[in-house]
């Protein structure tokens, strides 16, 4: 009886052990596939989201920098003689700011044209002279050394080089400004001019609003004139 009952028990035990071993080995072989793929997919998704967020953040920072630059240039245009002329590009505004800041720091000028209206005629004459100079300079920039017309890329390179030199000159006029970025250079110049001319923040804001309104009206009038 022991043999009759033992044999099946022994065979049953051996089959059970083999089945368990086979199942265990099979599960171990199959287990890494799903979690590994899942982990890689999750990591890839997270990296993709992180990259997207980084790109969005960079765009937002760049957009903010450009908006601040426009604000500072508008304020500078309101603080320097001849700066409110709509024909002035940014390089021209930088040159006017350099000239005016030099005059202010040397004591030759203490107020903006909007404060001392008796200098309006002198400012207008200076503006016309500056336009002639700017036109001559533009003709020089558009012509190459060999007399040929410069391409758009070459003109743009010259414009950027000129802007770089103007920022460097303006930076050299400011105290402790060696490491200032472009927007900080503009802001520091505005701060000095406001202090020297006595223009308040509220008054400057109104001047900028008036400048923007005048440009908008001028922009609306151009299509109708055509």
C-alpha positions as CSV (number, residue, x, y, z in Angstrom):
1,X,0.0,0.0,0.0
2,X,2.8,2.2,0.8
3,X,4.3,1.6,-2.7
4,X,0.9,2.1,-4.4
5,X,0.2,5.3,-2.5
6,X,3.9,6.5,-2.4
7,X,4.5,6.4,-6.2
8,X,1.8,8.7,-7.1
9,X,2.7,11.0,-4.3
10,X,6.3,11.0,-5.4
11,X,5.4,11.6,-9.0
12,X,2.9,14.2,-8.0
13,X,5.5,16.0,-5.9
14,X,8.1,15.9,-8.7
15,X,5.6,17.2,-11.2
16,X,4.5,19.9,-8.9
17,X,8.1,21.0,-8.2
18,X,8.9,21.1,-11.9
19,X,5.7,23.0,-12.7
20,X,6.5,25.5,-9.9
21,X,10.1,25.9,-11.2
22,X,8.9,26.3,-14.8
23,X,6.3,28.8,-13.8
24,X,8.8,30.7,-11.7
25,X,11.4,30.8,-14.5
26,X,8.8,31.8,-17.0
27,X,7.5,34.6,-14.8
28,X,11.0,35.8,-14.1
29,X,11.8,35.8,-17.8
30,X,8.6,37.7,-18.7
31,X,8.6,40.1,-15.8
32,X,11.3,42.6,-16.9
33,X,9.7,43.3,-20.3
34,X,6.6,45.1,-19.2
35,X,8.0,47.3,-16.4
36,X,11.1,48.1,-18.4
37,X,9.1,49.3,-21.4
38,X,6.7,51.2,-19.1
39,X,9.6,52.9,-17.3
40,X,11.2,54.0,-20.5
41,X,7.9,55.3,-21.8
42,X,7.3,57.3,-18.7
43,X,10.8,58.7,-18.6
44,X,10.6,59.7,-22.3
45,X,7.2,61.4,-21.6
46,X,8.6,63.3,-18.6
47,X,11.6,64.4,-20.6
48,X,9.4,65.6,-23.4
49,X,7.3,67.6,-21.0
50,X,10.3,69.0,-19.3
51,X,11.8,70.0,-22.7
52,X,8.5,71.7,-23.7
53,X,8.3,73.6,-20.5
54,X,11.9,74.7,-20.9
55,X,11.2,76.0,-24.4
56,X,8.1,77.8,-23.3
57,X,10.0,79.4,-20.4
58,X,12.7,80.6,-22.7
59,X,10.1,82.1,-25.1
60,X,8.4,83.9,-22.2
61,X,11.7,85.3,-20.9
62,X,12.7,86.5,-24.4
63,X,9.2,88.1,-24.9
64,X,9.5,89.9,-21.6
65,X,13.0,91.2,-22.5
66,X,11.8,92.6,-25.8
67,X,8.8,94.3,-24.1
68,X,11.1,95.9,-21.5
69,X,13.5,97.0,-24.3
70,X,10.6,98.7,-26.2
71,X,9.5,100.4,-23.0
72,X,12.9,101.7,-22.2
73,X,13.5,103.0,-25.7
74,X,10.1,104.8,-25.6
75,X,11.1,106.4,-22.3
76,X,14.5,107.4,-23.7
77,X,12.9,109.0,-26.7
78,X,10.8,111.2,-24.4
79,X,13.9,112.3,-22.4
80,X,16.4,113.2,-25.1
81,X,16.2,116.2,-27.6
82,X,14.9,115.1,-31.0
83,X,14.1,111.6,-29.7
84,X,10.4,111.7,-30.4
85,X,10.8,111.9,-34.1
86,X,9.1,108.8,-35.5
87,X,11.9,108.4,-38.1
88,X,14.4,107.6,-35.4
89,X,15.5,103.9,-35.3
90,X,17.0,102.4,-32.1
91,X,20.5,103.1,-33.1
92,X,19.6,106.8,-33.6
93,X,18.0,106.9,-30.2
94,X,21.1,105.4,-28.6
95,X,23.2,108.1,-30.3
96,X,20.9,110.9,-29.1
97,X,21.0,109.4,-25.5
98,X,24.8,109.3,-25.6
99,X,25.0,112.9,-26.7
100,X,22.4,114.1,-24.2
101,X,23.9,112.2,-21.3
102,X,27.3,113.6,-22.0
103,X,25.8,117.1,-22.0
104,X,23.9,116.4,-18.8
105,X,26.9,115.0,-16.9
106,X,29.1,117.9,-18.0
107,X,26.5,120.4,-16.8
108,X,25.7,121.8,-20.3
109,X,22.1,120.5,-20.2
110,X,19.8,120.0,-17.2
111,X,16.3,119.6,-18.7
112,X,14.5,117.8,-21.5
113,X,13.0,119.8,-24.4
114,X,9.5,119.1,-23.0
115,X,10.3,121.0,-19.9
116,X,12.1,124.0,-21.5
117,X,9.9,125.0,-24.4
118,X,11.9,128.1,-25.2
119,X,14.5,125.8,-26.8
120,X,12.0,124.3,-29.2
121,X,13.4,126.1,-32.2
122,X,17.0,125.1,-31.4
123,X,15.8,121.5,-31.0
124,X,14.0,121.6,-34.3
125,X,17.1,122.9,-36.1
126,X,19.3,120.3,-34.4
127,X,16.8,117.6,-35.4
128,X,16.9,118.6,-39.1
129,X,20.7,118.6,-39.0
130,X,20.6,115.1,-37.3
131,X,18.3,113.8,-40.0
132,X,20.7,114.9,-42.7
133,X,23.6,113.3,-40.9
134,X,21.5,110.1,-40.5
135,X,20.6,110.0,-44.2
136,X,24.3,110.4,-45.1
137,X,25.2,107.6,-42.7
138,X,22.5,105.3,-44.1
139,X,23.8,105.9,-47.7
140,X,27.3,105.0,-46.4
141,X,26.0,101.8,-44.8
142,X,24.0,100.7,-47.9
143,X,27.1,101.0,-50.1
144,X,30.0,98.6,-49.9
145,X,33.6,99.4,-50.1
146,X,33.7,98.6,-53.8
147,X,30.6,100.7,-54.5
148,X,28.2,97.8,-54.8
149,X,24.9,97.7,-52.9
150,X,25.1,95.7,-49.7
151,X,22.8,92.7,-49.2
152,X,20.1,92.7,-46.5
153,X,22.3,90.4,-44.3
154,X,25.3,92.7,-44.7
155,X,23.3,95.8,-43.8
156,X,21.9,93.9,-40.8
157,X,25.4,93.0,-39.7
158,X,26.5,96.6,-39.8
159,X,23.5,97.7,-37.9
160,X,24.2,95.2,-35.2
161,X,27.8,96.2,-35.0
162,X,26.8,99.8,-34.7
163,X,24.4,99.0,-32.0
164,X,27.1,97.1,-30.1
165,X,29.4,100.0,-30.3
166,X,26.7,102.4,-29.2
167,X,25.8,100.3,-26.2
168,X,29.5,100.1,-25.2
169,X,29.8,103.8,-25.4
170,X,26.7,104.4,-23.4
171,X,27.8,101.8,-20.8
172,X,31.1,103.6,-20.4
173,X,29.2,106.8,-19.3
174,X,27.4,105.0,-16.5
175,X,28.8,104.3,-13.0
176,X,29.7,100.7,-12.2
177,X,28.1,99.5,-15.5
178,X,30.8,97.2,-16.8
179,X,28.6,94.1,-16.4
180,X,25.3,95.6,-17.2
181,X,23.2,93.9,-20.0
182,X,21.5,96.1,-22.6
183,X,18.3,96.6,-20.8
184,X,20.0,97.5,-17.6
185,X,22.2,100.1,-19.5
186,X,19.0,101.7,-20.9
187,X,17.3,101.7,-17.5
188,X,20.4,103.3,-15.8
189,X,20.6,106.0,-18.4
190,X,16.8,106.7,-18.0
191,X,17.3,106.9,-14.2
192,X,20.1,109.5,-14.5
193,X,18.2,111.6,-17.0
194,X,15.1,111.6,-14.9
195,X,17.1,112.7,-11.8
196,X,18.9,115.5,-13.7
197,X,15.9,116.8,-15.5
198,X,13.4,116.5,-12.6
199,X,11.0,114.4,-14.6
200,X,8.8,112.2,-12.3
201,X,7.7,108.7,-13.1
202,X,4.1,109.8,-13.5
203,X,5.2,112.6,-15.9
204,X,7.3,110.2,-17.9
205,X,4.5,107.7,-18.2
206,X,2.2,110.4,-19.6
207,X,4.9,111.4,-22.1
208,X,5.2,107.7,-23.2
209,X,1.4,107.4,-23.5
210,X,1.3,110.5,-25.6
211,X,4.1,109.2,-27.8
212,X,2.4,105.9,-28.4
213,X,-0.9,107.6,-29.1
214,X,0.7,109.9,-31.7
215,X,2.4,107.0,-33.4
216,X,-0.9,105.1,-33.5
217,X,-2.7,108.1,-35.0
218,X,0.2,108.5,-37.5
219,X,-0.1,104.8,-38.4
220,X,-3.8,105.1,-39.0
221,X,-3.3,108.2,-41.2
222,X,-0.8,106.6,-43.5
223,X,-3.2,104.2,-45.3
224,X,-5.9,106.9,-45.6
225,X,-3.4,109.2,-47.2
226,X,-2.6,106.6,-49.8
